[in-house]
Amino acid sequence: MNRTVRVVAWLVIIGGCTDVALEAGDCPGTPTDVALEPIAPVYAGLLDVTFQSSTAPQGAELQRYSPSRSVWESTYGSLGQRDDGTFVIQLRPQTTATDATAEFKVRVRSTLQGCPPSGWGESDPITLTDPVEGTTWIAELGRTDFTSQLNASSSGTGTSTGPYRLSSTSPLKHTMRFAANGALSEVIDFTIESGTTGDVYNNCHFVLAYEGSWVGDYDYETRVALYGRHFVSLAGSTCTSPPLGDLGLTADTRLGDDVLAVSNIDYTGLLEVPAGKASWQVYGFLQNSFATILSSLDDQTGTDAASISGYINVFDPTYEKQP
């Protein structure tokens, strides 16, 4: 489908009076062939509202229907025109919690300076679904995506001279999976390097798996809450100093609760040819957990002890939705 869109100027009609004299036939009639094209048919996702107009409008008014309130409510989107003459409004569909399971439909009318607004053209309804249920999101962060500071200490045979850093060759990778039953799983994958050969934690590759729960709230201000996040596995990790078996990670090792803004998901990549991926800007999430993750890697077993601490500041916390 050709999604080339030309931007059309948006005008707010203040009143019906104007100095421009137009004949009745010069004014846009009621929009026809109004349809909802489901680019990402989820709460706060992306829809194209398409319609035909007898005369090119300068603007359009858009409303969504609330079944629970039996009213039409104003909503907004940018108006453009495709090369085939079809007018299109790109819309992020918002809904209330009481309407979340109801069908979603809109109506549109055209505006043109010197003309009264046209009649309303109404779309057929579609069903919106949960934006994260059953989805997987991955962020791969390179050295230009964050800054970090790491500090280690040791006693016994190991050294901790440093300086320490996260690997400059292997990306820091964070995976989030939202199961349909409200179960959350996360994997955080990173490698620690030291500038001094033989230091504790040097070239340690950690793959830490956590599980928890999630719940979404889609009443206009769409959010997802994460809670009960606890450690489950070090599978795939490699570290000899300290040995993985000496780390004090247990099911009681927990990460803090957090809330993610679903409105930060960008679906416009799906409009590209070929289609790209949806992306999610999740500010503060990983860096809120990272200090806790590092502190959980302490070795307090036996005569040799080691610990690592630090923080990360992420500039570009972009997670891509996986197929």
FENHUHU-V81275 format. One record per pair of residues at least 24 apart in sequence whose ideal C-beta (glycine too) atoms are under 8 Angstrom apart, sorted by sequence separation. I is the first residue (numbers start at 1). GAP is how many residues later the second one is. D is the distance in Angstrom with one decimal. If there is no record, write none. Layout:
i:I gap:GAP d:D
i:I gap:GAP d:D
//
This chain:
i:29 gap:24 d:7.2
i:103 gap:24 d:5.8
i:104 gap:24 d:5.1
i:166 gap:24 d:5.7
i:167 gap:24 d:3.8
i:185 gap:24 d:7.0
i:186 gap:24 d:4.6
i:209 gap:24 d:4.1
i:230 gap:24 d:4.9
i:287 gap:24 d:6.8
i:28 gap:25 d:5.0
i:29 gap:25 d:4.4
i:56 gap:25 d:7.4
i:143 gap:25 d:5.2
i:166 gap:25 d:7.0
i:167 gap:25 d:7.2
i:168 gap:25 d:7.3
i:185 gap:25 d:7.2
i:186 gap:25 d:7.7
i:208 gap:25 d:7.6
i:209 gap:25 d:7.7
i:229 gap:25 d:6.2
i:230 gap:25 d:7.6
i:260 gap:25 d:6.4
i:287 gap:25 d:5.0
i:28 gap:26 d:6.1
i:29 gap:26 d:7.3
i:146 gap:26 d:7.1
i:166 gap:26 d:6.5
i:167 gap:26 d:5.3
i:185 gap:26 d:5.3
i:186 gap:26 d:7.5
i:208 gap:26 d:6.4
i:209 gap:26 d:6.8
i:228 gap:26 d:7.9
i:229 gap:26 d:4.1
i:286 gap:26 d:6.9
i:287 gap:26 d:5.9
i:28 gap:27 d:4.4
i:60 gap:27 d:7.2
i:62 gap:27 d:5.9
i:165 gap:27 d:7.7
i:166 gap:27 d:7.3
i:184 gap:27 d:6.7
i:185 gap:27 d:7.9
i:207 gap:27 d:6.8
i:229 gap:27 d:7.6
i:258 gap:27 d:5.8
i:287 gap:27 d:5.4
i:27 gap:28 d:6.3
i:28 gap:28 d:7.5
i:49 gap:28 d:6.7
i:68 gap:28 d:6.7
i:100 gap:28 d:7.4
i:164 gap:28 d:6.4
i:165 gap:28 d:5.5
i:183 gap:28 d:6.9
i:184 gap:28 d:4.4
i:206 gap:28 d:7.2
i:207 gap:28 d:6.6
i:229 gap:28 d:7.4
i:286 gap:28 d:5.7
i:26 gap:29 d:6.4
i:28 gap:29 d:4.8
i:31 gap:29 d:7.8
i:60 gap:29 d:6.2
i:62 gap:29 d:6.9
i:64 gap:29 d:7.1
i:142 gap:29 d:5.3
i:164 gap:29 d:7.0
i:165 gap:29 d:8.0
i:183 gap:29 d:7.9
i:184 gap:29 d:5.7
i:207 gap:29 d:3.8
i:208 gap:29 d:7.4
i:228 gap:29 d:7.9
i:57 gap:30 d:7.1
i:64 gap:30 d:7.5
i:66 gap:30 d:6.6
i:68 gap:30 d:4.1
i:141 gap:30 d:5.7
i:164 gap:30 d:5.2
i:165 gap:30 d:8.0
i:183 gap:30 d:6.4
i:184 gap:30 d:4.4
i:207 gap:30 d:4.9
i:227 gap:30 d:4.4
i:258 gap:30 d:6.3
i:56 gap:31 d:7.9
i:64 gap:31 d:7.6
i:68 gap:31 d:5.3
i:75 gap:31 d:7.1
i:140 gap:31 d:4.3
i:141 gap:31 d:4.5
i:163 gap:31 d:7.1
i:164 gap:31 d:7.8
i:182 gap:31 d:5.4
i:183 gap:31 d:7.7
i:205 gap:31 d:7.9
i:206 gap:31 d:5.0
i:226 gap:31 d:6.3
i:258 gap:31 d:7.7
i:283 gap:31 d:7.8
i:286 gap:31 d:6.3
i:67 gap:32 d:5.8
i:140 gap:32 d:7.5
i:141 gap:32 d:7.6
i:162 gap:32 d:5.6
i:163 gap:32 d:4.9
i:182 gap:32 d:6.0
i:205 gap:32 d:6.1
i:225 gap:32 d:7.0
i:226 gap:32 d:5.0
i:256 gap:32 d:6.5
i:285 gap:32 d:6.7
i:52 gap:33 d:7.5
i:66 gap:33 d:5.6
i:95 gap:33 d:6.5
i:140 gap:33 d:5.2
i:141 gap:33 d:7.6
i:161 gap:33 d:7.3
i:162 gap:33 d:6.2
i:182 gap:33 d:6.2
i:204 gap:33 d:7.7
i:205 gap:33 d:4.8
i:206 gap:33 d:7.1
i:225 gap:33 d:7.6
i:226 gap:33 d:7.3
i:256 gap:33 d:6.8
i:284 gap:33 d:7.8
i:52 gap:34 d:6.5
i:53 gap:34 d:5.8
i:68 gap:34 d:7.2
i:139 gap:34 d:7.1
i:160 gap:34 d:7.9
i:161 gap:34 d:7.7
i:162 gap:34 d:6.3
i:204 gap:34 d:7.1
i:205 gap:34 d:7.0
i:225 gap:34 d:5.1
i:226 gap:34 d:7.0
i:255 gap:34 d:4.8
i:283 gap:34 d:5.7
i:51 gap:35 d:7.4
i:52 gap:35 d:7.1
i:67 gap:35 d:4.4
i:72 gap:35 d:6.5
i:93 gap:35 d:6.0
i:138 gap:35 d:6.7
i:139 gap:35 d:4.7
i:161 gap:35 d:4.0
i:164 gap:35 d:7.7
i:170 gap:35 d:7.5
i:204 gap:35 d:3.7
i:224 gap:35 d:7.0
i:282 gap:35 d:5.0
i:50 gap:36 d:5.3
i:51 gap:36 d:5.3
i:67 gap:36 d:7.5
i:138 gap:36 d:7.1
i:178 gap:36 d:5.6
i:223 gap:36 d:5.4
i:224 gap:36 d:4.7
i:256 gap:36 d:6.9
i:281 gap:36 d:6.2
i:50 gap:37 d:6.9
i:138 gap:37 d:5.0
i:159 gap:37 d:6.7
i:162 gap:37 d:6.7
i:164 gap:37 d:7.0
i:204 gap:37 d:7.8
i:223 gap:37 d:6.8
i:255 gap:37 d:5.8
i:281 gap:37 d:6.1
i:282 gap:37 d:5.8
i:50 gap:38 d:5.1
i:137 gap:38 d:7.3
i:138 gap:38 d:7.8
i:161 gap:38 d:5.8
i:201 gap:38 d:7.2
i:223 gap:38 d:6.1
i:224 gap:38 d:5.9
i:255 gap:38 d:7.3
i:280 gap:38 d:7.2
i:281 gap:38 d:8.0
i:49 gap:39 d:6.8
i:65 gap:39 d:7.8
i:136 gap:39 d:6.7
i:137 gap:39 d:4.8
i:159 gap:39 d:5.9
i:160 gap:39 d:5.7
i:202 gap:39 d:7.3
i:222 gap:39 d:7.2
i:223 gap:39 d:6.3
i:279 gap:39 d:5.2
i:280 gap:39 d:4.4
i:48 gap:40 d:5.1
i:49 gap:40 d:4.2
i:64 gap:40 d:6.8
i:65 gap:40 d:5.2
i:136 gap:40 d:7.1
i:158 gap:40 d:7.9
i:159 gap:40 d:5.3
i:160 gap:40 d:5.5
i:201 gap:40 d:7.3
i:222 gap:40 d:3.8
i:279 gap:40 d:6.8
i:280 gap:40 d:7.8
i:48 gap:41 d:7.3
i:49 gap:41 d:7.9
i:64 gap:41 d:7.2
i:65 gap:41 d:7.2
i:136 gap:41 d:4.8
i:158 gap:41 d:7.2
i:159 gap:41 d:6.9
i:160 gap:41 d:7.8
i:200 gap:41 d:5.0
i:201 gap:41 d:7.5
i:208 gap:41 d:7.8
i:222 gap:41 d:5.4
i:279 gap:41 d:5.4
i:280 gap:41 d:7.2
i:48 gap:42 d:6.0
i:49 gap:42 d:5.5
i:64 gap:42 d:5.1
i:65 gap:42 d:7.4
i:135 gap:42 d:7.7
i:136 gap:42 d:7.7
i:150 gap:42 d:6.6
i:152 gap:42 d:7.4
i:158 gap:42 d:4.0
i:184 gap:42 d:5.8
i:199 gap:42 d:7.9
i:200 gap:42 d:6.0
i:221 gap:42 d:7.3
i:278 gap:42 d:7.3
i:279 gap:42 d:7.3
i:47 gap:43 d:7.7
i:48 gap:43 d:7.5
i:63 gap:43 d:6.4
i:135 gap:43 d:5.6
i:186 gap:43 d:6.9
i:198 gap:43 d:7.9
i:212 gap:43 d:7.7
i:253 gap:43 d:4.9
i:277 gap:43 d:4.6
i:278 gap:43 d:4.2
i:46 gap:44 d:6.7
i:47 gap:44 d:4.8
i:62 gap:44 d:6.0
i:63 gap:44 d:5.4
i:134 gap:44 d:6.8
i:218 gap:44 d:7.5
i:277 gap:44 d:5.4
i:3 gap:45 d:7.8
i:46 gap:45 d:7.4
i:47 gap:45 d:7.9
i:62 gap:45 d:7.6
i:63 gap:45 d:7.7
i:133 gap:45 d:6.0
i:134 gap:45 d:7.1
i:154 gap:45 d:7.9
i:184 gap:45 d:7.0
i:210 gap:45 d:6.1
i:277 gap:45 d:7.9
i:13 gap:46 d:7.3
i:46 gap:46 d:6.2
i:47 gap:46 d:5.5
i:62 gap:46 d:5.2
i:132 gap:46 d:4.4
i:133 gap:46 d:8.0
i:134 gap:46 d:5.0
i:154 gap:46 d:4.6
i:178 gap:46 d:7.6
i:216 gap:46 d:7.1
i:11 gap:47 d:4.8
i:12 gap:47 d:7.3
i:45 gap:47 d:6.9
i:61 gap:47 d:6.9
i:133 gap:47 d:5.4
i:152 gap:47 d:6.9
i:189 gap:47 d:7.7
i:249 gap:47 d:5.7
i:8 gap:48 d:7.8
i:10 gap:48 d:7.9
i:11 gap:48 d:4.4
i:44 gap:48 d:5.6
i:45 gap:48 d:6.3
i:60 gap:48 d:5.4
i:61 gap:48 d:5.3
i:152 gap:48 d:5.8
i:248 gap:48 d:7.2
i:249 gap:48 d:7.6
i:8 gap:49 d:7.5
i:9 gap:49 d:6.0
i:10 gap:49 d:5.0
i:44 gap:49 d:7.1
i:60 gap:49 d:6.8
i:152 gap:49 d:5.4
i:247 gap:49 d:7.6
i:8 gap:50 d:7.0
i:9 gap:50 d:7.4
i:43 gap:50 d:6.9
i:44 gap:50 d:6.5
i:60 gap:50 d:5.6
i:61 gap:50 d:6.5
i:247 gap:50 d:5.8
i:248 gap:50 d:6.0
i:8 gap:51 d:7.6
i:43 gap:51 d:7.6
i:59 gap:51 d:7.5
i:60 gap:51 d:6.5
i:247 gap:51 d:7.1
i:248 gap:51 d:7.6
i:41 gap:52 d:7.9
i:43 gap:52 d:6.1
i:59 gap:52 d:4.3
i:247 gap:52 d:5.9
i:248 gap:52 d:6.0
i:57 gap:53 d:3.6
i:58 gap:53 d:6.3
i:59 gap:53 d:7.7
i:246 gap:53 d:4.4
i:248 gap:53 d:7.4
i:57 gap:54 d:5.9
i:58 gap:54 d:5.2
i:246 gap:54 d:8.0
i:55 gap:55 d:7.8
i:57 gap:55 d:5.3
i:58 gap:55 d:6.1
i:246 gap:55 d:4.0
i:31 gap:56 d:7.6
i:56 gap:56 d:7.9
i:61 gap:56 d:6.6
i:243 gap:56 d:7.6
i:245 gap:56 d:7.9
i:246 gap:56 d:6.5
i:265 gap:56 d:8.0
i:43 gap:57 d:6.9
i:49 gap:57 d:5.8
i:51 gap:57 d:5.8
i:53 gap:57 d:5.4
i:55 gap:57 d:6.7
i:63 gap:57 d:7.9
i:242 gap:57 d:3.5
i:49 gap:59 d:6.1
i:57 gap:61 d:7.6
i:242 gap:62 d:7.1
i:242 gap:64 d:4.7
i:53 gap:65 d:7.9
i:231 gap:65 d:7.0
i:241 gap:65 d:7.5
i:10 gap:68 d:7.5
i:36 gap:68 d:7.6
i:10 gap:69 d:6.1
i:36 gap:69 d:7.3
i:36 gap:70 d:6.8
i:51 gap:70 d:5.8
i:7 gap:71 d:7.2
i:8 gap:71 d:4.8
i:7 gap:72 d:7.8
i:8 gap:72 d:5.7
i:34 gap:72 d:7.7
i:7 gap:73 d:5.2
i:8 gap:73 d:5.6
i:34 gap:73 d:7.2
i:6 gap:74 d:5.7
i:34 gap:74 d:5.9
i:49 gap:74 d:6.8
i:5 gap:75 d:3.7
i:6 gap:75 d:4.9
i:5 gap:76 d:6.7
i:6 gap:76 d:7.6
i:5 gap:77 d:5.7
i:6 gap:77 d:7.7
i:31 gap:77 d:5.3
i:4 gap:78 d:6.0
i:31 gap:78 d:6.6
i:3 gap:79 d:7.2
i:4 gap:79 d:5.1
i:8 gap:79 d:7.4
i:30 gap:79 d:7.2
i:31 gap:79 d:5.9
i:47 gap:79 d:7.8
i:2 gap:80 d:6.4
i:2 gap:81 d:6.3
i:29 gap:81 d:7.9
i:2 gap:82 d:6.8
i:28 gap:82 d:3.7
i:132 gap:82 d:7.3
i:5 gap:83 d:5.8
i:28 gap:83 d:7.7
i:45 gap:83 d:7.1
i:133 gap:83 d:7.5
i:158 gap:83 d:5.6
i:28 gap:84 d:5.5
i:132 gap:84 d:6.4
i:158 gap:84 d:7.3
i:5 gap:85 d:7.9
i:27 gap:85 d:6.0
i:41 gap:85 d:5.8
i:43 gap:85 d:5.5
i:131 gap:85 d:7.6
i:208 gap:85 d:6.4
i:41 gap:86 d:7.3
i:42 gap:86 d:5.9
i:43 gap:86 d:7.7
i:45 gap:86 d:6.0
i:130 gap:86 d:6.0
i:27 gap:87 d:7.7
i:28 gap:87 d:6.8
i:31 gap:87 d:6.7
i:34 gap:87 d:4.2
i:36 gap:87 d:4.9
i:41 gap:87 d:5.7
i:42 gap:87 d:5.3
i:43 gap:87 d:6.9
i:44 gap:87 d:6.3
i:131 gap:87 d:8.0
i:26 gap:88 d:7.9
i:27 gap:88 d:3.6
i:30 gap:88 d:5.2
i:34 gap:88 d:6.1
i:35 gap:88 d:5.7
i:36 gap:88 d:7.1
i:38 gap:88 d:6.0
i:41 gap:88 d:6.6
i:42 gap:88 d:6.5
i:43 gap:88 d:5.5
i:130 gap:88 d:7.6
i:26 gap:89 d:7.3
i:27 gap:89 d:7.2
i:29 gap:89 d:5.9
i:30 gap:89 d:3.5
i:31 gap:89 d:7.9
i:32 gap:89 d:6.2
i:34 gap:89 d:4.6
i:35 gap:89 d:7.0
i:36 gap:89 d:7.9
i:42 gap:89 d:3.9
i:22 gap:90 d:8.0
i:28 gap:90 d:4.8
i:29 gap:90 d:7.3
i:30 gap:90 d:6.8
i:31 gap:90 d:3.4
i:36 gap:90 d:5.1
i:27 gap:91 d:7.2
i:30 gap:91 d:5.3
i:40 gap:91 d:7.7
i:131 gap:91 d:7.2
i:206 gap:91 d:6.9
i:22 gap:92 d:4.5
i:132 gap:92 d:5.7
i:20 gap:93 d:6.3
i:21 gap:93 d:7.3
i:22 gap:93 d:6.0
i:20 gap:94 d:3.8
i:18 gap:95 d:6.2
i:18 gap:96 d:4.5
i:201 gap:96 d:7.6
i:13 gap:98 d:5.0
i:188 gap:98 d:7.7
i:200 gap:99 d:7.8
i:11 gap:100 d:6.4
i:13 gap:100 d:7.4
i:16 gap:100 d:5.5
i:188 gap:101 d:7.7
i:11 gap:102 d:6.3
i:13 gap:104 d:6.7
i:188 gap:105 d:6.3
i:201 gap:105 d:6.8
i:200 gap:106 d:4.2
i:201 gap:107 d:5.3
i:200 gap:108 d:7.9
i:174 gap:112 d:5.6
i:192 gap:116 d:7.0
i:100 gap:118 d:5.4
i:100 gap:119 d:8.0
i:97 gap:120 d:7.1
i:97 gap:121 d:6.3
i:97 gap:122 d:4.0
i:95 gap:123 d:6.5
i:96 gap:123 d:5.4
i:96 gap:124 d:6.5
i:95 gap:125 d:7.5
i:94 gap:126 d:5.4
i:94 gap:128 d:7.9
i:132 gap:130 d:6.8
i:131 gap:131 d:5.3
i:131 gap:134 d:6.3
i:172 gap:140 d:7.8
i:146 gap:141 d:8.0
i:137 gap:143 d:5.7
i:139 gap:143 d:7.5
i:176 gap:143 d:6.9
i:150 gap:144 d:7.3
i:164 gap:144 d:7.4
i:141 gap:145 d:8.0
i:174 gap:145 d:7.4
i:158 gap:146 d:5.9
i:160 gap:146 d:7.1
i:164 gap:146 d:7.4
i:166 gap:146 d:7.4
i:139 gap:147 d:7.2
i:156 gap:147 d:5.4
i:157 gap:147 d:5.5
i:156 gap:148 d:3.2
i:158 gap:148 d:5.7
i:155 gap:149 d:6.9
i:156 gap:149 d:6.3
i:154 gap:150 d:7.4
i:155 gap:150 d:4.8
i:154 gap:151 d:6.8
i:155 gap:151 d:7.7
i:154 gap:152 d:4.5
i:153 gap:153 d:7.0
i:154 gap:153 d:7.9
i:152 gap:154 d:6.7
i:153 gap:154 d:5.3
i:152 gap:155 d:6.8
i:153 gap:155 d:8.0
i:152 gap:156 d:4.6
i:151 gap:157 d:7.1
i:152 gap:157 d:7.8
i:150 gap:158 d:6.3
i:151 gap:158 d:5.5
i:150 gap:159 d:7.4
i:151 gap:159 d:5.8
i:150 gap:160 d:3.8
i:149 gap:161 d:5.0
i:148 gap:162 d:6.2
i:149 gap:162 d:6.0
i:148 gap:163 d:6.7
i:148 gap:164 d:4.3
i:147 gap:165 d:7.3
i:148 gap:165 d:7.3
i:146 gap:166 d:5.4
i:147 gap:166 d:5.0
i:146 gap:167 d:6.0
i:146 gap:168 d:4.6
i:147 gap:168 d:7.7
i:145 gap:169 d:6.4
i:146 gap:169 d:6.1
i:145 gap:170 d:5.7
i:146 gap:170 d:7.9
i:92 gap:171 d:7.8
i:144 gap:171 d:7.7
i:145 gap:171 d:4.5
i:144 gap:172 d:7.9
i:145 gap:172 d:7.9
i:43 gap:173 d:8.0
i:141 gap:173 d:6.5
i:44 gap:174 d:7.4
i:43 gap:175 d:4.2
i:141 gap:175 d:7.4
i:141 gap:176 d:7.7
i:44 gap:178 d:4.5
i:139 gap:178 d:6.2
i:43 gap:179 d:5.6
i:139 gap:179 d:6.1
i:139 gap:180 d:4.4
i:138 gap:181 d:6.2
i:139 gap:181 d:7.5
i:137 gap:182 d:4.0
i:138 gap:182 d:5.9
i:137 gap:183 d:6.7
i:137 gap:184 d:5.7
i:138 gap:184 d:6.1
i:136 gap:185 d:7.3
i:137 gap:185 d:6.9
i:135 gap:186 d:5.9
i:136 gap:186 d:4.3
i:135 gap:187 d:7.5
i:44 gap:218 d:5.3
i:43 gap:219 d:7.0
i:44 gap:219 d:5.2
i:45 gap:220 d:7.7
i:44 gap:221 d:6.9
i:46 gap:221 d:3.8
i:45 gap:222 d:5.8
i:46 gap:222 d:7.0
i:46 gap:224 d:6.9
i:46 gap:225 d:7.9
i:40 gap:227 d:4.2
i:39 gap:228 d:6.1
i:40 gap:230 d:6.1
i:39 gap:231 d:5.3
i:39 gap:232 d:6.5
i:40 gap:238 d:6.5
i:3 gap:268 d:5.2
i:3 gap:270 d:7.2
//
